[in-house]
Every structure is written in structure tokens, then in C-alpha cells.
Amino acid sequence: LKSNPNQIGQLPTEVNHAWNVVKINNNWSFIDVTLGAGYVSSKTNSFKFHFNDSYFLMAPDDFFMNHYPSEETWLLIRKSKIDFANYPLLFGNYFEQKYTMAPLDTGIISSGQTPDFLFKLNGLTESDYVQYSFDSEKKSDVLEPDNLSNYRISIAGKKDNFLSLFVNGKIIAMFKIHP
């Protein structure tokens, strides 16, 4: 399970979580009852109950974003450990609200290659607001879209940092910023 931003860009090396794969009507789906029941609060380091049905009968492509099996047979898709390592860290609210983001193929942003991180976030309503923060700063800023669902965040000078994205104050994704 990718559950820590330090795991972005790192190949999975140990088994740290369990889940199930089930076959219903000749289709394979994934179930993670632990993540479906809640999460560990980073503030209190205690488990917080929050039912999230998106972790029940999840499609393999979505499940793979945070889960890598100890036996590659159970990937059920054509992806590699490198693909898994490079994804950003996605949180339950991302899946629960059925957001989609692009690009999502890499969780590592090079601040040396571009001064801005550009992304598209779909699935928002008119009343939703998007925020971001860097782990080196103790504040979050509200983002205004360029065009409907296109966003831009300046990452100039933000090397060796993590970028967190929030919708309505709830974290949905984290990216690693690398020089």
C-alpha cells in the first residue's frame, strides 16, 4: 500500500497491507475493507472511522494507484512496479468523490524543468474549492481554475518538497517535487 508521500518514486519492497480480490459474474474486482472503514489521522495517529464505499469492488486500474500485490498475477492489468512507484499518493476522498486528474502518470514533479505544475481536475461542482500547500509551509492557498477545471501552481524554488492538493479542505493527492 502506498500510504506515505515518501513512497512516491520508490519501488515496493515489503508487504505492508492486505486486501482481497473477488470474482463476481466473471469479473475481478478489488476490496480493501481497511481503507473502506476509515483512515489513520496524521494529526492524532489514531484510526478514524469513515466509511468509503469506493474501496469495495474497485476497478483494477483505480486500485493499482495505491496498491501493489506481492504476487504480480493479481495486478489484473499491464502495469509494472515502476508505474506504481511513479504514481502520486492518492487519498480516499479522491476515489470517494470520483475525481479524475490529469496528468496522473507521475507523482514526481521536476521544479528544474518547469516553473509551474499544470493539471486538470474533473468531477468538481460549482461550490467546490481547490486548495494546495507545500510541506515546507504551514498555510494552504485556494486555487482558481484557468479554464473550468485547469489549474496552475507555481513550483519555482520548491525543490525537495511535497505538494498536497485538497478539495473542500479534504486531501485528495500528494506529489513529490524534485529538483
C-alpha positions as CSV (number, residue, x, y, z in Angstrom):
1,L,0.0,0.0,0.0
2,K,1.3,3.4,-0.9
3,S,0.2,5.5,2.1
4,N,3.1,7.8,2.8
5,P,4.4,10.6,0.4
6,N,8.0,9.3,1.0
7,Q,6.9,6.2,-1.0
8,I,6.4,8.3,-4.2
9,G,9.1,7.2,-6.7
10,Q,10.1,4.2,-4.5
11,L,9.6,0.6,-5.7
12,P,7.5,-1.5,-3.3
13,T,9.9,-3.7,-1.3
14,E,7.7,-5.1,1.5
15,V,4.2,-6.3,2.2
16,N,2.6,-3.7,4.5
17,H,-1.2,-4.2,3.9
18,A,-3.7,-6.8,2.9
19,W,-6.8,-6.7,0.7
20,N,-9.0,-9.0,-1.3
21,V,-9.7,-9.7,-4.9
22,V,-13.1,-11.2,-5.7
23,K,-14.7,-12.7,-8.9
24,I,-18.4,-11.8,-9.4
25,N,-20.2,-12.6,-12.6
26,N,-16.9,-13.5,-14.2
27,N,-15.4,-10.0,-13.4
28,W,-12.5,-9.5,-11.0
29,S,-12.7,-6.6,-8.5
30,F,-10.8,-5.4,-5.5
31,I,-11.9,-4.9,-2.0
32,D,-10.0,-3.1,0.8
33,V,-12.1,-3.3,3.9
34,T,-9.5,-1.4,6.0
35,L,-9.4,1.7,3.8
36,G,-13.2,1.3,3.3
37,A,-13.7,1.6,7.0
38,G,-11.5,4.7,7.6
39,Y,-8.0,6.0,7.9
40,V,-5.2,6.9,10.3
41,S,-5.3,10.6,11.2
42,S,-1.9,12.2,10.7
43,K,-2.7,14.7,13.5
44,T,-3.6,12.2,16.2
45,N,-2.0,9.0,14.8
46,S,-5.3,7.2,15.6
47,F,-7.8,5.4,13.4
48,K,-10.8,7.5,12.3
49,F,-13.9,5.6,11.2
50,H,-15.1,6.9,7.8
51,F,-17.0,4.5,5.6
52,N,-15.8,4.9,2.0
53,D,-17.6,2.5,-0.4
54,S,-15.2,3.3,-3.3
55,Y,-12.9,0.7,-1.9
56,F,-15.4,-2.0,-2.5
57,L,-15.5,-3.6,-5.9
58,M,-12.9,-1.2,-7.2
59,A,-11.7,-1.5,-10.8
60,P,-8.1,-2.8,-11.1
61,D,-6.8,0.5,-12.8
62,D,-8.0,2.6,-9.8
63,F,-6.9,0.1,-7.2
64,F,-3.4,-0.1,-8.7
65,M,-2.8,3.6,-8.0
66,N,-2.2,2.8,-4.3
67,H,-2.0,-1.0,-4.1
68,Y,0.7,-3.3,-5.4
69,P,0.3,-7.1,-4.8
70,S,3.0,-9.4,-3.5
71,E,2.1,-11.7,-6.4
72,E,2.1,-9.9,-9.8
73,T,-0.6,-12.3,-11.1
74,W,-3.1,-10.3,-9.0
75,L,-2.4,-7.0,-10.8
76,L,-5.0,-7.9,-13.4
77,I,-3.7,-5.1,-15.6
78,R,-0.5,-4.5,-17.6
79,K,1.5,-2.3,-15.2
80,S,4.8,-2.6,-13.5
81,K,6.4,-1.8,-10.2
82,I,7.9,1.3,-11.8
83,D,4.5,2.5,-12.9
84,F,3.2,2.0,-9.3
85,A,6.2,3.8,-7.8
86,N,5.8,6.8,-10.0
87,Y,2.1,7.5,-9.2
88,P,1.3,10.3,-6.8
89,L,-0.2,9.4,-3.4
90,L,-4.0,9.4,-3.8
91,F,-6.3,9.6,-0.8
92,G,-9.8,8.1,-0.1
93,N,-11.6,11.3,-0.9
94,Y,-10.2,11.3,-4.4
95,F,-11.8,7.9,-5.0
96,E,-14.9,8.6,-2.9
97,Q,-15.8,11.7,-4.8
98,K,-14.9,10.1,-8.2
99,Y,-12.5,12.9,-9.2
100,T,-10.2,12.4,-12.2
101,M,-7.0,14.2,-12.6
102,A,-4.5,14.6,-15.5
103,P,-1.7,14.1,-15.7
104,L,-1.7,11.3,-13.2
105,D,1.1,9.2,-14.6
106,T,3.8,10.6,-12.4
107,G,3.9,11.7,-8.8
108,I,7.3,13.4,-9.2
109,I,7.3,16.9,-10.5
110,S,10.6,18.4,-11.6
111,S,10.9,22.0,-10.4
112,G,14.0,22.3,-12.6
113,Q,12.1,21.6,-15.8
114,T,9.1,23.9,-15.3
115,P,8.2,26.8,-13.0
116,D,4.5,25.6,-12.9
117,F,2.6,22.4,-12.2
118,L,-0.3,22.3,-14.6
119,F,-3.2,19.8,-14.0
120,K,-6.8,19.2,-14.8
121,L,-9.2,18.1,-12.1
122,N,-12.6,16.9,-13.1
123,G,-15.6,15.9,-11.0
124,L,-15.9,19.2,-9.1
125,T,-19.2,21.0,-8.5
126,E,-19.7,24.8,-8.6
127,S,-19.5,25.0,-4.8
128,D,-16.3,23.0,-4.5
129,Y,-13.0,24.8,-3.9
130,V,-9.5,23.6,-4.5
131,Q,-6.5,24.3,-2.3
132,Y,-2.9,23.4,-2.2
133,S,0.0,23.5,0.2
134,F,3.7,22.7,0.3
135,D,5.0,20.7,3.3
136,S,7.7,23.4,3.9
137,E,4.9,26.0,4.5
138,K,2.2,26.0,7.2
139,K,-0.5,27.5,5.0
140,S,-2.8,26.5,2.2
141,D,-3.9,28.6,-0.7
142,V,-7.1,28.5,-2.7
143,L,-6.7,27.9,-6.4
144,E,-8.8,29.4,-9.1
145,P,-9.1,27.4,-12.3
146,D,-7.6,28.8,-15.6
147,N,-10.4,27.3,-17.6
148,L,-13.2,25.4,-15.8
149,S,-11.0,22.6,-14.4
150,N,-7.5,23.6,-15.4
151,Y,-5.2,24.6,-12.6
152,R,-1.7,26.1,-12.3
153,I,0.6,26.1,-9.2
154,S,4.0,27.8,-9.1
155,I,6.6,25.4,-8.0
156,A,9.6,27.6,-8.7
157,G,12.2,27.2,-6.0
158,K,10.2,24.3,-4.3
159,K,12.8,21.6,-4.5
160,D,12.7,18.6,-2.2
161,N,9.2,19.3,-1.1
162,F,5.7,17.7,-1.2
163,L,2.7,19.4,-2.8
164,S,-0.7,18.5,-1.3
165,L,-4.0,19.1,-3.1
166,F,-7.3,19.5,-1.3
167,V,-10.9,19.8,-2.3
168,N,-13.2,21.4,0.3
169,G,-10.4,21.1,2.9
170,K,-10.0,17.3,2.4
171,I,-6.8,16.0,1.0
172,I,-7.0,14.2,-2.3
173,A,-3.4,13.8,-3.6
174,M,0.2,14.4,-2.8
175,F,3.1,14.9,-5.3
176,K,6.9,14.9,-4.7
177,I,8.7,18.0,-6.0
178,H,12.3,17.1,-7.1
179,P,15.0,19.5,-8.4
